[in-house]
Amino acid sequence: MLKGWRDLISSKKVDEGHVWDHVKPVLEAIRVSLPAYRELPVVDPSTRRPAVFEISSSRAVWEIPLSGGRACFMRVDRTNFGNENQFVVFVRASDFYAIWRAVEYTKGREEPDRPPELSRIPLDRKWGWQAKCWAEGKSNPVPLANVTYHPDYGIGFNDGITRTLWLLHNKAPIFPVLVRGQDSAFGLHETVGDSDMACESLEQLFVDFYPPQKSATEGTR
């Protein structure tokens, strides 16, 4: 996407008015993304990061710090197949929201399809369910949002938009999302991920905590 704008701007075949028609949406996208850095927590070395609260052979649960010393709990479940191709990425909220909102703006979609302004998040049509969704805390952790990423098309969702808006509204500085595909996961991690937290596949995540056990006869031969 950015390469296309650069090539267009450097082309001698377009007039100034045509170039401005393409540059203006980019500048407007930057403008609408700036509140992310004014209103969401800035990540620094002192930031409290998500921590593993519980892990078993079937699921992992994280405690996610929120504003005011609060916390919420999120989980990912291990499946019977494909765990090596699903990754947990810990994203910085301010960067995640800024990129999500900016890139969606440049696509020219109708307003309802764009991430809302931070002050308007509680007006989301599914917001009324969120209090109940998160109320059970560690006894019933909320599933990670299922996110997509492509360098040309930005951030997308298969599931979990309202959950993500809830985390942003409650000022979680960093939170985990689930991404399918190594290229997408590593691209998202490089763009908006927290460098202090590893991007791992579910297979690796569970192996790290539950390494394969040697059989009783192994090593005795």
C-alpha positions as CSV (number, residue, x, y, z in Angstrom):
1,M,0.0,0.0,0.0
2,L,2.7,2.5,1.0
3,K,4.9,1.5,-1.9
4,G,2.0,2.2,-4.3
5,W,1.6,5.7,-2.9
6,R,5.3,6.3,-3.1
7,D,5.4,5.2,-6.7
8,L,2.4,7.3,-7.6
9,I,3.9,10.4,-6.0
10,S,7.2,10.0,-7.8
11,S,5.6,9.4,-11.1
12,K,5.8,12.2,-13.7
13,K,2.6,11.1,-15.4
14,V,0.2,12.6,-12.7
15,D,-0.6,16.2,-12.0
16,E,-0.4,17.8,-8.6
17,G,-4.1,17.6,-8.0
18,H,-4.1,13.8,-8.7
19,V,-1.2,13.3,-6.3
20,W,-3.0,15.3,-3.6
21,D,-6.1,13.1,-4.0
22,H,-3.9,10.2,-2.9
23,V,-1.8,12.0,-0.3
24,K,-4.7,13.6,1.6
25,P,-6.2,10.2,2.8
26,V,-2.8,9.3,4.2
27,L,-2.5,12.5,6.1
28,E,-6.1,12.1,7.4
29,A,-5.3,8.6,8.5
30,I,-2.4,9.8,10.5
31,R,-4.6,12.5,12.1
32,V,-7.3,10.0,13.1
33,S,-4.7,7.6,14.6
34,L,-2.9,10.2,16.8
35,P,-5.4,9.9,19.7
36,A,-4.0,6.4,20.3
37,Y,-0.8,8.0,21.6
38,R,-2.6,10.7,23.6
39,E,-5.1,8.5,25.3
40,L,-3.7,4.9,25.6
41,P,-0.8,3.9,27.9
42,V,2.7,4.2,26.5
43,V,4.8,1.1,26.9
44,D,8.1,1.5,28.6
45,P,10.4,-0.8,30.8
46,S,8.3,-0.1,33.9
47,T,5.0,-1.3,32.2
48,R,3.3,-4.3,33.8
49,R,3.1,-6.9,31.2
50,P,0.7,-9.9,30.8
51,A,1.8,-12.9,32.8
52,V,1.0,-16.6,32.6
53,F,-1.6,-17.3,35.3
54,E,-2.2,-20.9,34.5
55,I,-1.1,-23.4,31.9
56,S,-2.1,-27.0,31.3
57,S,-2.0,-29.5,28.5
58,S,-5.2,-28.0,27.1
59,R,-5.1,-24.3,27.6
60,A,-3.0,-21.2,28.7
61,V,-4.4,-18.3,30.7
62,W,-2.8,-14.9,31.1
63,E,-3.5,-12.1,33.6
64,I,-3.7,-8.8,31.7
65,P,-3.0,-5.6,33.6
66,L,-5.5,-2.8,33.1
67,S,-5.7,0.8,34.3
68,G,-6.1,1.6,38.0
69,G,-4.3,-1.6,39.2
70,R,-7.1,-3.8,37.8
71,A,-6.6,-7.0,35.8
72,C,-8.5,-9.3,33.5
73,F,-7.9,-12.9,32.3
74,M,-7.7,-14.3,28.8
75,R,-7.1,-17.8,27.5
76,V,-6.2,-19.8,24.4
77,D,-7.2,-23.4,24.0
78,R,-5.0,-26.0,22.4
79,T,-6.7,-27.8,19.5
80,N,-6.3,-31.3,18.1
81,F,-4.4,-30.1,15.0
82,G,-2.8,-27.0,13.5
83,N,-1.2,-25.7,16.8
84,E,2.1,-25.2,15.0
85,N,0.4,-22.6,12.7
86,Q,-1.3,-20.5,15.3
87,F,0.7,-17.9,17.2
88,V,0.2,-15.7,20.2
89,V,1.3,-12.1,19.6
90,F,1.5,-9.6,22.5
91,V,0.6,-6.2,21.0
92,R,1.2,-2.7,22.3
93,A,-2.3,-1.2,22.5
94,S,-1.5,2.3,21.3
95,D,0.4,1.0,18.2
96,F,-2.2,-1.7,17.5
97,Y,-5.1,0.8,17.6
98,A,-3.3,3.5,15.6
99,I,-2.4,1.1,12.8
100,W,-5.8,-0.5,12.8
101,R,-7.7,2.8,12.6
102,A,-5.3,4.5,10.2
103,V,-5.2,1.7,7.6
104,E,-9.0,1.1,7.8
105,Y,-9.5,4.8,7.1
106,T,-7.5,4.7,3.9
107,K,-9.6,1.9,2.6
108,G,-12.4,4.3,2.2
109,R,-14.9,2.1,4.0
110,E,-18.1,3.4,5.5
111,E,-17.8,4.8,9.0
112,P,-19.5,1.8,10.8
113,D,-16.7,-0.5,9.5
114,R,-13.9,1.5,11.0
115,P,-12.7,1.2,14.5
116,P,-14.5,3.8,16.6
117,E,-12.9,6.7,18.3
118,L,-11.8,5.8,21.8
119,S,-14.5,7.9,23.4
120,R,-17.2,6.2,21.4
121,I,-16.2,2.6,22.1
122,P,-19.0,2.1,24.7
123,L,-21.5,2.9,21.9
124,D,-20.5,-0.3,20.0
125,R,-23.6,-2.4,19.3
126,K,-22.3,-5.4,21.3
127,W,-21.0,-3.4,24.2
128,G,-23.8,-4.4,26.5
129,W,-22.6,-8.0,26.7
130,Q,-19.0,-7.1,27.7
131,A,-19.6,-6.6,31.4
132,K,-21.0,-10.2,31.7
133,C,-18.3,-11.5,29.4
134,W,-15.5,-10.4,31.6
135,A,-17.2,-10.6,35.0
136,E,-16.1,-14.2,35.9
137,G,-12.4,-13.3,35.8
138,K,-10.0,-16.1,36.3
139,S,-12.8,-18.7,36.7
140,N,-13.9,-18.2,33.1
141,P,-11.2,-16.4,31.1
142,V,-12.1,-14.7,27.9
143,P,-10.8,-16.2,24.6
144,L,-8.1,-14.3,22.7
145,A,-9.3,-12.3,19.7
146,N,-8.4,-14.0,16.4
147,V,-6.6,-11.4,14.3
148,T,-5.2,-11.2,10.8
149,Y,-2.3,-9.1,9.5
150,H,-0.9,-8.3,6.1
151,P,1.6,-5.5,5.3
152,D,-0.5,-4.2,2.5
153,Y,-3.9,-4.4,4.1
154,G,-3.2,-3.9,7.8
155,I,-5.0,-5.5,10.7
156,G,-8.2,-7.5,10.4
157,F,-10.3,-9.7,12.6
158,N,-11.8,-13.2,12.3
159,D,-13.3,-12.8,15.7
160,G,-13.0,-10.6,18.8
161,I,-13.4,-7.0,17.7
162,T,-15.6,-6.0,20.7
163,R,-13.3,-7.9,23.1
164,T,-10.4,-5.9,21.7
165,L,-12.3,-2.6,22.1
166,W,-13.0,-3.5,25.7
167,L,-9.3,-3.9,26.3
168,L,-8.6,-0.6,24.7
169,H,-11.3,1.1,26.7
170,N,-9.9,-0.3,29.9
171,K,-6.4,0.9,29.0
172,A,-4.6,-2.4,28.8
173,P,-1.1,-1.3,27.6
174,I,-0.3,-4.8,26.2
175,F,-2.5,-7.7,25.4
176,P,-2.3,-11.0,23.5
177,V,-4.0,-11.9,20.3
178,L,-4.2,-15.1,18.3
179,V,-2.8,-15.0,14.7
180,R,-2.9,-17.8,12.1
181,G,0.2,-18.2,9.9
182,Q,3.8,-17.5,10.7
183,D,4.3,-14.7,8.2
184,S,1.2,-12.8,9.5
185,A,2.1,-13.4,13.2
186,F,5.8,-12.3,12.8
187,G,4.7,-9.3,10.7
188,L,2.2,-8.2,13.4
189,H,4.8,-8.8,16.1
190,E,7.4,-6.7,14.2
191,T,4.9,-3.9,13.5
192,V,3.1,-3.5,16.8
193,G,4.3,-6.3,19.1
194,D,6.0,-5.9,22.4
195,S,9.7,-6.8,21.9
196,D,10.0,-8.0,25.5
197,M,7.5,-10.8,24.9
198,A,8.0,-13.7,22.6
199,C,5.8,-14.5,19.6
200,E,5.3,-18.2,19.8
201,S,3.2,-20.9,18.2
202,L,0.7,-22.7,20.4
203,E,2.8,-25.9,19.8
204,Q,5.9,-24.1,21.1
205,L,4.0,-22.4,24.0
206,F,2.8,-25.7,25.4
207,V,6.1,-27.5,24.7
208,D,7.9,-24.8,26.7
209,F,5.8,-25.6,29.7
210,Y,5.3,-29.3,29.1
211,P,8.4,-30.6,27.4
212,P,8.1,-34.2,26.0
213,Q,8.8,-36.8,28.6
214,K,11.3,-39.6,28.1
215,S,9.9,-43.1,28.2
216,A,10.7,-45.3,31.1
217,T,13.1,-47.3,29.0
218,E,14.7,-44.5,27.1
219,G,18.3,-43.9,28.1
220,T,18.7,-47.4,29.7
221,R,19.7,-49.1,26.5
